[in-house]
Amino acid sequence: MSYEVLNVLWKMWKSGPGTPSYATTVTVHQLEAKDRAMVANGMRLENLSVKNGHYFAVWQPGTGGQHWQSGMSEAKFKQVSHEQAEAGRRLHCVSLDSGELAAVWRDGTGTQQWQIGLPHDDFKKVDDKWAEQGLRIHSISVDGGLIACCWRPGSGKYRWIANTSQAELRKTDTACTKEGLAMVQLAVDDDGLFNLNGNWIAVWSSPMAPTAWGIALGTSDFNQYITKMAAERSFLPIAIAGWQTQIGGDETQGSAHGSRIPGVDPDTILNDLVIHDG
């Protein structure tokens, strides 16, 4: 039995021209076609992630140039990032999937730094280095225990947690909300949704703003979340990540690395939704 598991971060979308659009579990060719249509309608990629070759994307109203590319080695990514910087674009989001990278560059200025394949044990040292120079985590992804991250100029308080359990993620989210910080980045390694001690990463920063994050099992659950959040709170998604996972029997398969996870009854998987109305 096949299920699509979606990990979602919402943020309140203020009233204005246009509304965000999203795509889940599309092929690269489907993504290319949808992106052309979105750009023609004044939309730009806000978030792009890939797992097991399936693409997840969010577009928001925007202007200016953008470039996205997928299936890149670290060497190719370095080359393209240099070319885009020369063209006046900065790295907007990056996603790591089985050693390959997908990324979006958009018009921008200022310093940027990035690191690919960073072990958790080294992440704090690198983040401290860039934080001292006025940079903040702008985009983060994790796959196979390795982190891909981009830092861009920022200010104010921020916190992050990595390689953490779902329970600790919720606890930290509550504490950060009390400090006046809002979740701005959320990522999880392949087995994080089926392992309560799985590898979750999140970033919070000031100022506090209405936010929500959640986990949905299957596209139908996800669409219900989107409808509910839009109707009741004017929340629309800013980031989506997901997996194609086989669930049932004595074991579960679906990791990008072919790992096997103990059998899980789909009905017992937590459809978790955390809302901060500000």
VEXLOPA-724872 format. One record per atom (N, C-alpha, C): x, y, z; residue in one letter. Coordinates in steps of 0.2 Angstrom, whole numbers, padded with zeros to 4 digits, always signed. Example, Ala and Ser with C-alpha at 12.3 -4.5 7.8 and 13.67 -1.06 7.14 Angstrom:
% VEXLOPA-724872
+0066-0028+0039A;+0062-0022+0039A;+0066-0016+0039A;+0064-0011+0035S;+0068-0005+0036S;+0064+0000+0039S;
This chain:
% VEXLOPA-724872
+0004-0006+0000M;+0000+0000+0000M;+0004+0006+0000M;+0003+0011-0004S;+0007+0017-0005S;+0004+0023-0002S;+0008+0027+0002Y;+0005+0033+0005Y;+0010+0039+0003Y;+0008+0044+0002E;+0012+0050+0002E;+0012+0054+0008E;+0017+0055+0012V;+0018+0058+0018V;+0020+0065+0017V;+0017+0070+0019L;+0018+0077+0018L;+0020+0081+0025L;+0026+0084+0025N;+0028+0088+0031N;+0027+0096+0029N;+0023+0100+0032V;+0021+0106+0030V;+0023+0112+0035V;+0025+0117+0033L;+0025+0123+0037L;+0021+0129+0034L;+0016+0131+0038W;+0012+0137+0036W;+0014+0143+0039W;+0013+0149+0036K;+0013+0155+0039K;+0008+0160+0036K;+0005+0164+0040M;+0000+0168+0038M;+0001+0172+0032M;-0003+0172+0027W;-0002+0176+0021W;-0006+0182+0021W;-0003+0188+0021K;-0007+0194+0022K;-0010+0195+0015K;-0016+0199+0016S;-0020+0201+0010S;-0016+0205+0005S;-0017+0204-0001G;-0013+0207-0007G;-0015+0204-0013G;-0012+0206-0019P;-0013+0203-0025P;-0010+0196-0026P;-0014+0192-0028G;-0012+0185-0030G;-0013+0181-0023G;-0012+0174-0024T;-0012+0169-0019T;-0007+0164-0020T;-0004+0161-0015P;+0001+0156-0016P;-0002+0150-0020P;+0002+0146-0023S;+0000+0140-0026S;+0005+0135-0025S;+0003+0128-0025Y;+0008+0123-0023Y;+0007+0117-0027Y;+0012+0113-0027A;+0012+0107-0031A;+0016+0101-0027A;+0013+0095-0027T;+0016+0090-0023T;+0017+0084-0027T;+0022+0080-0026T;+0024+0074-0029T;+0024+0074-0037T;+0027+0080-0040V;+0027+0080-0047V;+0034+0078-0049V;+0034+0077-0056T;+0040+0075-0059T;+0044+0082-0061T;+0050+0081-0063V;+0054+0087-0065V;+0050+0091-0071V;+0048+0087-0075H;+0045+0089-0081H;+0038+0093-0080H;+0034+0090-0075Q;+0028+0093-0073Q;+0030+0100-0069Q;+0035+0100-0065L;+0037+0106-0062L;+0039+0111-0067L;+0043+0109-0072E;+0045+0114-0077E;+0039+0118-0080E;+0034+0114-0082A;+0028+0116-0085A;+0024+0121-0080A;+0023+0119-0074K;+0019+0123-0069K;+0023+0129-0067K;+0030+0129-0067D;+0033+0135-0065D;+0033+0140-0071D;+0033+0138-0077R;+0032+0142-0083R;+0025+0146-0082R;+0020+0142-0081A;+0014+0145-0080A;+0013+0150-0074A;+0016+0148-0069M;+0016+0152-0063M;+0020+0159-0064M;+0026+0159-0067V;+0030+0165-0069V;+0026+0169-0073V;+0022+0166-0078A;+0018+0170-0083A;+0013+0174-0079A;+0011+0171-0073N;+0005+0174-0069N;+0008+0178-0064N;+0014+0180-0064G;+0017+0185-0059G;+0019+0181-0052G;+0020+0174-0053M;+0022+0171-0047M;+0030+0169-0047M;+0033+0168-0041R;+0040+0165-0041R;+0040+0160-0036R;+0045+0155-0037L;+0046+0150-0032L;+0048+0152-0025L;+0044+0151-0020E;+0046+0152-0013E;+0050+0147-0010E;+0048+0141-0012N;+0051+0135-0009N;+0051+0129-0014N;+0056+0125-0014L;+0057+0119-0018L;+0061+0114-0014L;+0058+0108-0014S;+0061+0102-0011S;+0060+0096-0015S;+0064+0091-0014V;+0064+0085-0018V;+0066+0079-0013V;+0062+0074-0014K;+0063+0068-0010K;+0062+0062-0014K;+0066+0057-0015N;+0066+0051-0019N;+0064+0053-0026N;+0066+0059-0029G;+0064+0061-0036G;+0058+0064-0037G;+0054+0065-0031H;+0047+0068-0032H;+0048+0075-0029H;+0045+0080-0033Y;+0046+0087-0031Y;+0040+0090-0028Y;+0042+0095-0023F;+0036+0098-0019F;+0038+0106-0020F;+0033+0110-0022A;+0035+0117-0023A;+0029+0122-0020A;+0031+0128-0019V;+0026+0133-0017V;+0028+0139-0021V;+0024+0142-0024W;+0025+0149-0027W;+0021+0154-0023W;+0024+0160-0023Q;+0020+0166-0021Q;+0021+0172-0026Q;+0016+0177-0025P;+0017+0182-0030P;+0024+0186-0029P;+0027+0187-0034G;+0034+0190-0034G;+0036+0193-0041G;+0041+0197-0041T;+0044+0200-0047T;+0052+0198-0047T;+0055+0200-0053G;+0062+0199-0054G;+0064+0192-0056G;+0070+0191-0058G;+0072+0185-0061G;+0073+0179-0056G;+0072+0173-0058Q;+0074+0167-0054Q;+0077+0162-0058Q;+0080+0157-0055H;+0083+0152-0059H;+0082+0146-0054H;+0080+0140-0056W;+0080+0134-0052W;+0083+0128-0056W;+0086+0124-0053Q;+0090+0118-0056Q;+0090+0112-0051Q;+0089+0106-0054S;+0089+0100-0050S;+0094+0095-0052S;+0095+0090-0049G;+0099+0084-0051G;+0107+0086-0051G;+0109+0091-0047M;+0116+0093-0047M;+0120+0090-0042M;+0126+0089-0044S;+0131+0087-0039S;+0134+0093-0035S;+0138+0092-0030E;+0140+0098-0026E;+0144+0102-0031E;+0148+0099-0035A;+0153+0103-0040A;+0148+0107-0045A;+0143+0104-0047K;+0139+0107-0052K;+0135+0113-0048K;+0133+0112-0042F;+0129+0117-0038F;+0134+0123-0037F;+0140+0121-0036K;+0145+0127-0034K;+0146+0131-0041K;+0146+0128-0047Q;+0147+0131-0053Q;+0141+0136-0054Q;+0135+0133-0053V;+0129+0136-0055V;+0128+0142-0050V;+0129+0141-0044S;+0129+0146-0039S;+0133+0152-0040S;+0139+0151-0043H;+0144+0156-0045H;+0141+0160-0051H;+0138+0156-0056E;+0135+0159-0062E;+0129+0164-0060E;+0125+0161-0055Q;+0119+0165-0053Q;+0121+0171-0049Q;+0126+0171-0045A;+0129+0177-0041A;+0131+0182-0046A;+0135+0180-0051E;+0137+0185-0056E;+0131+0188-0060E;+0126+0185-0060A;+0120+0187-0063A;+0115+0191-0059A;+0118+0192-0052G;+0114+0196-0048G;+0109+0193-0044G;+0109+0186-0043R;+0105+0182-0040R;+0108+0179-0034R;+0104+0177-0029R;+0107+0174-0023R;+0103+0168-0021R;+0106+0163-0018L;+0103+0157-0016L;+0097+0158-0012L;+0091+0155-0014H;+0085+0157-0010H;+0083+0150-0006H;+0083+0144-0009C;+0082+0138-0005C;+0086+0133-0009C;+0087+0128-0004V;+0091+0122-0007V;+0089+0116-0004V;+0089+0110-0008S;+0086+0104-0005S;+0091+0098-0007S;+0093+0094-0002L;+0097+0088-0003L;+0093+0082-0003L;+0095+0078-0009D;+0091+0071-0009D;+0096+0066-0012D;+0098+0061-0008S;+0102+0056-0010S;+0109+0058-0014S;+0112+0064-0011G;+0118+0066-0014G;+0117+0071-0020G;+0111+0072-0022E;+0109+0077-0027E;+0106+0083-0024E;+0107+0089-0028L;+0104+0095-0025L;+0099+0098-0030L;+0094+0101-0027A;+0090+0106-0031A;+0090+0112-0027A;+0089+0118-0031A;+0090+0124-0028A;+0086+0130-0032A;+0085+0135-0029V;+0082+0141-0032V;+0086+0147-0031V;+0087+0151-0036W;+0091+0157-0035W;+0086+0163-0037W;+0086+0168-0033R;+0082+0174-0035R;+0086+0180-0035R;+0083+0186-0038D;+0087+0192-0038D;+0088+0194-0031D;+0094+0196-0030G;+0096+0199-0023G;+0103+0201-0022G;+0104+0204-0017T;+0111+0207-0015T;+0114+0205-0009T;+0120+0206-0007G;+0123+0205-0001G;+0126+0198+0000G;+0129+0197+0005T;+0133+0191+0007T;+0129+0185+0007T;+0132+0179+0004Q;+0128+0173+0005Q;+0134+0168+0007Q;+0132+0163+0011Q;+0137+0157+0012Q;+0133+0151+0012Q;+0136+0145+0009W;+0132+0139+0009W;+0137+0133+0011W;+0134+0128+0013Q;+0138+0122+0015Q;+0134+0116+0013Q;+0137+0111+0010I;+0133+0105+0008I;+0136+0099+0011I;+0132+0094+0014G;+0135+0088+0016G;+0138+0089+0023G;+0135+0093+0027L;+0138+0095+0034L;+0135+0090+0039L;+0140+0087+0043P;+0138+0082+0048P;+0135+0087+0054P;+0130+0084+0058H;+0127+0087+0063H;+0132+0090+0068H;+0137+0086+0069D;+0142+0088+0075D;+0146+0094+0073D;+0146+0096+0066D;+0150+0102+0064D;+0145+0108+0063D;+0139+0107+0063F;+0134+0112+0061F;+0135+0118+0065F;+0135+0117+0072K;+0135+0123+0077K;+0141+0127+0076K;+0147+0124+0075K;+0153+0128+0074K;+0152+0132+0068K;+0150+0129+0062V;+0149+0133+0056V;+0144+0139+0057V;+0138+0137+0060D;+0133+0142+0061D;+0135+0148+0065D;+0139+0146+0071D;+0142+0151+0075D;+0146+0156+0071D;+0150+0153+0067K;+0155+0157+0063K;+0151+0162+0059K;+0146+0160+0055W;+0142+0165+0051W;+0138+0169+0055W;+0135+0167+0060A;+0131+0172+0065A;+0135+0177+0067A;+0141+0176+0069E;+0146+0182+0071E;+0147+0187+0066E;+0146+0185+0059Q;+0146+0190+0054Q;+0140+0193+0051Q;+0134+0192+0055G;+0128+0195+0054G;+0124+0190+0049G;+0125+0184+0048L;+0121+0180+0044L;+0117+0175+0048L;+0111+0174+0045R;+0106+0169+0048R;+0104+0164+0043R;+0102+0158+0046I;+0100+0152+0042I;+0094+0155+0037I;+0095+0154+0031H;+0090+0156+0026H;+0086+0150+0023H;+0090+0144+0022S;+0087+0138+0020S;+0091+0132+0022S;+0087+0127+0024I;+0091+0121+0027I;+0087+0115+0025I;+0091+0110+0023S;+0088+0103+0021S;+0093+0098+0025S;+0090+0092+0026V;+0094+0086+0029V;+0092+0080+0025V;+0097+0076+0024D;+0096+0069+0020D;+0102+0065+0022D;+0100+0059+0025G;+0105+0054+0027G;+0110+0056+0032G;+0107+0061+0036G;+0111+0063+0042G;+0115+0069+0040G;+0115+0071+0034L;+0120+0077+0031L;+0115+0083+0030L;+0118+0089+0031I;+0114+0095+0031I;+0117+0099+0025I;+0112+0102+0021A;+0113+0107+0016A;+0110+0114+0019A;+0114+0119+0019C;+0112+0125+0022C;+0114+0131+0019C;+0110+0136+0018C;+0112+0143+0016C;+0111+0148+0021C;+0116+0153+0022W;+0115+0158+0026W;+0115+0165+0022W;+0111+0169+0024R;+0110+0176+0021R;+0110+0181+0027R;+0111+0188+0025P;+0111+0193+0030P;+0104+0193+0034P;+0105+0194+0041G;+0099+0195+0045G;+0101+0198+0052G;+0096+0199+0056S;+0097+0202+0062S;+0092+0199+0067S;+0093+0201+0073G;+0088+0199+0079G;+0089+0192+0081G;+0085+0190+0086K;+0086+0184+0089K;+0084+0178+0085K;+0087+0173+0085Y;+0085+0167+0082Y;+0088+0160+0086Y;+0084+0155+0085R;+0086+0149+0088R;+0085+0143+0083R;+0089+0138+0084W;+0088+0132+0079W;+0089+0126+0084W;+0086+0120+0081I;+0087+0114+0084I;+0088+0109+0079I;+0093+0104+0080A;+0094+0099+0074A;+0095+0092+0077A;+0094+0087+0073N;+0095+0080+0075N;+0090+0078+0081N;+0084+0081+0081T;+0080+0080+0087T;+0074+0076+0086T;+0071+0074+0091S;+0065+0070+0091S;+0059+0075+0090S;+0053+0071+0088Q;+0047+0075+0087Q;+0044+0078+0093Q;+0045+0075+0099A;+0043+0077+0105A;+0047+0083+0107A;+0054+0083+0106E;+0058+0089+0108E;+0057+0095+0103E;+0055+0093+0097L;+0053+0099+0092L;+0047+0102+0095L;+0042+0099+0097R;+0036+0102+0100R;+0038+0106+0106R;+0042+0103+0110K;+0044+0107+0116K;+0048+0113+0115K;+0053+0113+0110T;+0057+0119+0108T;+0052+0124+0105T;+0047+0122+0101D;+0043+0126+0097D;+0039+0130+0103D;+0037+0127+0108T;+0033+0131+0113T;+0037+0136+0116T;+0043+0134+0118A;+0048+0138+0122A;+0050+0144+0117A;+0051+0143+0111C;+0053+0149+0106C;+0047+0153+0105C;+0041+0151+0105T;+0035+0155+0105T;+0034+0160+0111T;+0036+0157+0116K;+0036+0161+0122K;+0041+0167+0122K;+0046+0165+0119E;+0052+0170+0118E;+0050+0175+0113E;+0045+0174+0109G;+0043+0179+0104G;+0046+0177+0097G;+0048+0171+0096L;+0051+0169+0090L;+0046+0164+0086L;+0046+0165+0079A;+0042+0161+0075A;+0046+0156+0071A;+0043+0150+0070M;+0046+0145+0066M;+0047+0148+0059M;+0053+0147+0056V;+0053+0150+0049V;+0056+0144+0044V;+0059+0139+0047Q;+0062+0133+0043Q;+0060+0127+0047Q;+0058+0122+0043L;+0057+0115+0046L;+0059+0110+0041L;+0063+0105+0043A;+0065+0100+0039A;+0066+0093+0043A;+0065+0088+0039V;+0066+0081+0043V;+0069+0076+0038V;+0073+0072+0041D;+0076+0067+0037D;+0071+0061+0035D;+0073+0057+0031D;+0068+0052+0028D;+0064+0048+0033D;+0067+0046+0038D;+0063+0042+0043D;+0060+0046+0048D;+0060+0052+0048G;+0058+0056+0054G;+0051+0056+0056G;+0046+0054+0050L;+0039+0054+0052L;+0037+0047+0054L;+0041+0042+0054F;+0040+0036+0056F;+0044+0034+0062F;+0048+0038+0065N;+0052+0037+0070N;+0052+0043+0075N;+0049+0042+0080L;+0048+0048+0085L;+0054+0051+0087L;+0060+0047+0087N;+0066+0050+0088N;+0070+0052+0082N;+0066+0053+0077G;+0069+0054+0070G;+0073+0061+0070G;+0076+0062+0064N;+0080+0068+0064N;+0076+0074+0061N;+0074+0078+0065W;+0071+0085+0064W;+0075+0091+0065W;+0074+0096+0060I;+0078+0102+0061I;+0073+0108+0060I;+0074+0113+0064A;+0069+0118+0064A;+0073+0125+0066A;+0071+0130+0063V;+0074+0137+0064V;+0068+0142+0066V;+0069+0146+0072W;+0065+0151+0074W;+0068+0157+0074W;+0065+0163+0072S;+0068+0170+0072S;+0062+0175+0074S;+0065+0181+0076S;+0060+0186+0078S;+0059+0190+0071S;+0053+0194+0071P;+0048+0194+0076P;+0043+0189+0076P;+0039+0188+0081M;+0034+0183+0081M;+0029+0185+0076M;+0026+0180+0073A;+0021+0181+0068A;+0016+0174+0068A;+0010+0175+0066P;+0006+0169+0066P;+0009+0164+0062P;+0009+0158+0064T;+0012+0152+0060T;+0009+0146+0062T;+0010+0141+0058A;+0007+0134+0060A;+0012+0129+0056A;+0013+0123+0059W;+0016+0118+0055W;+0013+0111+0057W;+0013+0107+0053G;+0010+0100+0054G;+0012+0095+0049G;+0010+0089+0050I;+0011+0083+0047I;+0005+0080+0044I;+0004+0078+0038A;-0002+0075+0035A;+0000+0069+0032A;-0004+0064+0032L;-0003+0057+0029L;-0007+0057+0023L;-0004+0058+0017G;-0008+0058+0010G;-0010+0064+0008G;-0011+0065+0001T;-0013+0071-0002T;-0020+0073+0000T;-0025+0069+0002S;-0031+0071+0004S;-0031+0074+0010S;-0027+0071+0015D;-0026+0074+0022D;-0023+0081+0021D;-0018+0082+0016F;-0015+0088+0015F;-0020+0093+0013F;-0024+0092+0008N;-0029+0096+0005N;-0034+0098+0010N;-0036+0094+0014Q;-0040+0096+0020Q;-0037+0101+0024Q;-0031+0100+0026Y;-0027+0105+0030Y;-0027+0112+0027Y;-0026+0112+0020I;-0025+0118+0017I;-0032+0122+0017I;-0037+0118+0015T;-0044+0121+0015T;-0046+0124+0022T;-0044+0120+0027K;-0046+0122+0034K;-0042+0128+0036K;-0036+0128+0035M;-0031+0133+0037M;-0033+0140+0033M;-0035+0139+0027A;-0036+0145+0023A;-0043+0148+0025A;-0048+0144+0026A;-0055+0146+0028A;-0055+0149+0035A;-0051+0146+0040E;-0052+0148+0047E;-0047+0153+0049E;-0041+0153+0046R;-0036+0158+0049R;-0032+0162+0043R;-0034+0161+0037S;-0031+0164+0031S;-0024+0162+0031S;-0022+0156+0033F;-0015+0153+0033F;-0015+0150+0026F;-0009+0150+0022L;-0008+0147+0016L;+0000+0144+0017L;+0001+0139+0014P;+0008+0136+0015P;+0014+0140+0012P;+0019+0140+0015I;+0025+0143+0013I;+0031+0138+0011I;+0030+0132+0014A;+0035+0126+0012A;+0031+0120+0013A;+0033+0115+0009I;+0031+0108+0009I;+0036+0103+0007I;+0036+0098+0011A;+0041+0092+0009A;+0037+0086+0010A;+0040+0081+0007G;+0036+0074+0007G;+0040+0068+0005G;+0037+0063+0006W;+0040+0056+0004W;+0034+0052+0001W;+0037+0047-0004Q;+0032+0042-0006Q;+0035+0036-0002Q;+0030+0033+0002T;+0032+0028+0007T;+0027+0022+0006T;+0030+0016+0006Q;+0026+0010+0007Q;+0025+0008+0014Q;+0018+0008+0016I;+0016+0006+0023I;+0012+0000+0023I;+0014-0005+0028G;+0009-0010+0028G;+0013-0017+0029G;+0010-0022+0032G;+0014-0028+0033G;+0018-0028+0039G;+0024-0031+0038D;+0028-0032+0044D;+0034-0026+0044D;+0034-0023+0038E;+0040-0018+0038E;+0038-0012+0033E;+0041-0007+0033T;+0040-0001+0029T;+0046+0001+0025T;+0045+0002+0019Q;+0051+0004+0014Q;+0049+0011+0011Q;+0054+0014+0009G;+0053+0021+0006G;+0059+0026+0007G;+0064+0024+0011S;+0069+0029+0012S;+0073+0030+0006S;+0076+0036+0005A;+0080+0037-0001A;+0086+0033-0001A;+0088+0030+0005H;+0094+0026+0005H;+0092+0018+0006H;+0085+0017+0005G;+0083+0010+0005G;+0083+0007+0012G;+0083+0011+0017S;+0083+0008+0024S;+0076+0005+0025S;+0075+0001+0030R;+0069-0002+0032R;+0067+0000+0039R;+0061+0002+0039I;+0058+0004+0046I;+0053-0001+0048I;+0053-0002+0055P;+0048-0007+0057P;+0041-0005+0055P;+0036-0010+0054G;+0030-0009+0051G;+0026-0004+0055G;+0022+0000+0052V;+0018+0005+0055V;+0011+0005+0052V;+0006+0005+0056D;-0001+0005+0054D;-0003+0012+0052D;-0005+0013+0046P;-0006+0020+0044P;-0011+0024+0048P;-0016+0020+0051D;-0021+0024+0056D;-0018+0026+0062D;-0012+0024+0064T;-0009+0026+0070T;-0004+0032+0069T;-0002+0034+0063I;+0002+0039+0062I;-0001+0046+0064I;+0003+0050+0067L;+0000+0056+0070L;-0001+0061+0065L;-0007+0064+0064N;-0008+0070+0059N;-0007+0076+0064N;-0001+0078+0065D;+0000+0083+0070D;-0001+0090+0067D;-0004+0095+0071L;-0005+0101+0068L;-0004+0106+0074L;+0001+0111+0074V;+0003+0115+0079V;+0002+0122+0076V;-0003+0126+0080I;-0005+0133+0077I;-0003+0138+0082I;+0000+0143+0080H;+0002+0149+0084H;-0002+0155+0081H;-0007+0158+0084D;-0011+0163+0081D;-0007+0170+0082D;-0002+0170+0086G;+0002+0177+0087G;-0001+0180+0093G;
